[in-house]
Amino acid sequence: MNTIGKIFVFAVLIMSVVFMSFAVAIFSSHTNWQAESERLQDELATAQNERDAKEARLTELTDQVAESEADRDEVVAKLEAALAAKDSELQDLRKKRDADLEKLSNDIEELAAAKLERDKAEQLVNDLRQEIDGLQENLKSSVNRGATLAAELHQAESSLAMATERKEQLEKQVETARTVLQQNGLSLERPKHIVPLVDGVITAVADDLVEVSIGSDDGLQPGHELEVFRADEYVGRLRVVSVKPDRAVVRILKDYSRGIVQRGDRVATRLKLNS
């Protein structure tokens, strides 16, 4: 039941009480009915006036209630609008929070990746630093070795200059001796049929060709033959193919082979002349 209904009930109750009062007064009084009727008419008019006043008041209250309900509806509408706005704002804040959390997660992952890259870079820098230290040590050693080699080279150049000068002197002496011998009908060339008494070792073997440690400075010439020994064992015979001052290339004579010629075997010229 709303407020208007309650007001009507209250008004009806009041009027009922009034009419009951009239009835009681009528039944309790038996004299002067005309006066009593007039008095009742007056009271009825008074009651009617009071009722009209109360109805006017009721109407006023009804209007106030209607206005209050309209205000209430307006306030409710405003509250609902504000609530909807707050709900929308809350949704936006949640979305922003989710976006911030996702960004924070991405930032954390990027930070972890950056830390990993930094650790790798630091390890690489340490490795490069160690490598640079090693290279510096090698460079220092190389510089020292270079200085030593430069000194040795300078000494070797000095020795080479002295040897060259000595060679030129010897060549001049040999040329002078050759001239003197030619003037006397003699020659510096060793006869090819005379084999010098020399010995050496085999320094390399390639198929049927062998390199030995003696050469033209020892008197060897192409065509000379050498005997090959290993301890007290006879291995075979070699024939000189080409000579250089300090070594010669010889060929293995398979007809005289008694074993396999090896590096380190001894070689020597025969002690008799070729026939």
Rosetta blueprint (number, residue, H / E / L):
1 M L
2 N L
3 T H
4 I H
5 G H
6 K H
7 I H
8 F H
9 V H
10 F H
11 A H
12 V H
13 L H
14 I H
15 M H
16 S H
17 V H
18 V H
19 F H
20 M H
21 S H
22 F H
23 A H
24 V H
25 A H
26 I H
27 F H
28 S H
29 S L
30 H L
31 T L
32 N L
33 W H
34 Q H
35 A H
36 E H
37 S H
38 E H
39 R H
40 L H
41 Q H
42 D H
43 E H
44 L H
45 A H
46 T H
47 A H
48 Q H
49 N H
50 E H
51 R H
52 D H
53 A H
54 K H
55 E H
56 A H
57 R H
58 L H
59 T H
60 E H
61 L H
62 T H
63 D H
64 Q H
65 V H
66 A H
67 E H
68 S H
69 E H
70 A H
71 D H
72 R H
73 D H
74 E H
75 V H
76 V H
77 A H
78 K H
79 L H
80 E H
81 A H
82 A H
83 L H
84 A H
85 A H
86 K H
87 D H
88 S H
89 E H
90 L H
91 Q H
92 D H
93 L H
94 R H
95 K H
96 K H
97 R H
98 D H
99 A H
100 D H
101 L H
102 E H
103 K H
104 L H
105 S H
106 N H
107 D H
108 I H
109 E H
110 E H
111 L H
112 A H
113 A H
114 A H
115 K H
116 L H
117 E H
118 R H
119 D H
120 K H
121 A H
122 E H
123 Q H
124 L H
125 V H
126 N H
127 D H
128 L H
129 R H
130 Q H
131 E H
132 I H
133 D H
134 G H
135 L H
136 Q H
137 E H
138 N H
139 L H
140 K H
141 S H
142 S H
143 V H
144 N H
145 R H
146 G H
147 A H
148 T H
149 L H
150 A H
151 A H
152 E H
153 L H
154 H H
155 Q H
156 A H
157 E H
158 S H
159 S H
160 L H
161 A H
162 M H
163 A H
164 T H
165 E H
166 R H
167 K H
168 E H
169 Q H
170 L H
171 E H
172 K H
173 Q H
174 V H
175 E H
176 T H
177 A H
178 R H
179 T H
180 V H
181 L H
182 Q H
183 Q H
184 N L
185 G L
186 L L
187 S L
188 L L
189 E L
190 R L
191 P L
192 K L
193 H L
194 I L
195 V L
196 P L
197 L L
198 V L
199 D E
200 G E
201 V E
202 I E
203 T E
204 A E
205 V E
206 A E
207 D L
208 D L
209 L E
210 V E
211 E E
212 V E
213 S L
214 I L
215 G L
216 S H
217 D H
218 D H
219 G L
220 L L
221 Q L
222 P L
223 G L
224 H L
225 E E
226 L E
227 E E
228 V E
229 F E
230 R E
231 A L
232 D L
233 E E
234 Y E
235 V E
236 G E
237 R E
238 L E
239 R E
240 V E
241 V E
242 S E
243 V E
244 K L
245 P L
246 D L
247 R L
248 A E
249 V E
250 V E
251 R E
252 I E
253 L E
254 K H
255 D H
256 Y H
257 S L
258 R L
259 G L
260 I L
261 V L
262 Q L
263 R L
264 G L
265 D L
266 R E
267 V E
268 A E
269 T E
270 R L
271 L L
272 K L
273 L L
274 N L
275 S L
